[in-house]
Amino acid sequence: MKLTREEKKMLDGKCGAAVQKAMEILVALGECYDAKEMIPVGSAHLVPCNPSAAGKGGVLFYKDMAEKGAKFVIPVSTNPACLDSWAWREMGFPEEMYQGQVDLSGVIAKMGGFLCNTCTPYVIGHTPRTKEHVAWGESSAVVYINGVIGGRTNREGTPSALASGITGRTPAYGYHLDQNRYGKLKVRVTADLKGASDYATLGYYAGKIAQDRVPIFTGLPGFVSQQEMICLAAGLASSGSVSHFHAVGLTPEAPTEKAASGTKKIGPSDTFRFGPKEMKKTEESLSKVAPEEVNLVILGCPHLTIGEIRKYAEMLAGRTVKDHVEMWILTQHTIKKYAEDMGIADVIESTGARLVSNTCPSAIPIDYYKQHGLKAFATDSPKMAYLLSGAKKLPCFYGSLDTFLDVVTSHRR
Amino acid sequence: MAEIVIKGRRVAKGRARGEALVSQSPLSFRGGVDEQTGVVVEKGHELEGVSICGKVLVFPVGKGSTVGSFQLLELKTNGKAPKAIINLRADPIVTLGAIVSDIPMVDRLARNPLELIKTGDLVEVDADRGLVKIVSKSH
């Protein structure tokens, strides 16, 4: 790999032990993927940022790098914590877990990290520009940055994202290079998509087919909301290891189908249809229980925009969440504050639902669910369905909120 | 027996000497190796029940979850890590694991280490110079 004089200095330890270790990580990674050089990156996003997902080894790594004197030279944002750092006590989380989170967050803050603790930091200003190279973790954000924004990132893990934060570099391979960004398969959408969860279903369907390839969508409506794009990206990233996508006429690298696919023509064997039948089949594949069986509802995966929170508030207004059901609506703390200021949070909390901030149910240890008798859950996110029913083995009902709203709430008299 | 020296590529720096432990099949550290004991726990794996602690571990390539990098660091912290790693071709997970744990590692050797090195051989890995030396064969 060709290194600049400054990069060589970093690798030789002339910029300190943390920078040296970070450069070793990036050079080795670059050599695994036959990268020819390093490129500057504008920001990094760290995953995981909670002790339960990072494990002892992950926490050790963060601490080790901080002790070596690591300091971020670019903006570095953080993925969700393992609990809501404001409501953890009333939600019944143990003090020890809170302390573990505070310790790890402290280590990341010491290095200069921005503790936004969200999977959608680009919603609150940690936003790469079009064509900007960045080093982000969090699969849904990676797809959103490449696809929707037209920024450039690979799917980074903890060591490489942290190393990029410390050096401001990443090896030039994968989605940083033009030739790897073209679409390789086509998904023709003929289903009528109503709302964000339908886009999530589409993403989940296409991600399964695409695996690690770049899909091109045709036939989408002329306007797609930010939350719908976020959910499409998250769906793609959860059933496959998709990092990038194109939507013809909607995303920056796809003004036309030809621009999206490059010189290679996509043949019929790589062309798929997403119609009403495919939508129904995908939805059914994610559900293992009837909505009557659930006692936990999870909305807001990925973390919600203010507009989508208001939609939920409008749907919930005049209703009460049934006694045996917990309903969590997930977002980031900044957006929660925004919802409070606008009076939307009051509407939601008066129904018995909870606006939960800066955490992710997939980062919460399984013991918590067991201790709180949470046996089955309903969600409108295929990513959450996949994460909780897979790793945590919690049975799931998957559908948009209107399909199970009457089962989990009652009208207020 | 004359020493055999094989040229390879440095993946993670450092030097170590130890007894070889060879696996013909890929290895996953996360879920595959117990971090408290260093014993391979993956069901049906050819090294199941064997400790990798203090060995020069020779296997084709890593497999499994991306958090595997940190499993190596946990093993190292618990004093149960291998002394060095030799792979056919390094994958990102084991590569990063070796670097963050300060375990010398080499790959892309000029001759196939899975054929040349046998479990029990005394092997020296000089990752800084990208060299593997078989000091003595076990019989």
Interface residues (C-beta under 8 A of the other chain):
Chain A: K21 E24 I25 A28 L29 E31 C32 Y33 A53 A54 G55 K56 G57 G58 L60 F61 D64 G157 T158 P159 S160
Chain B: R9 V11 A12 K13 E35 T66 V67 S69 F70 Q71 L72 L73 E74 T77 A90 D91 P92 T95 L96 I99 V100
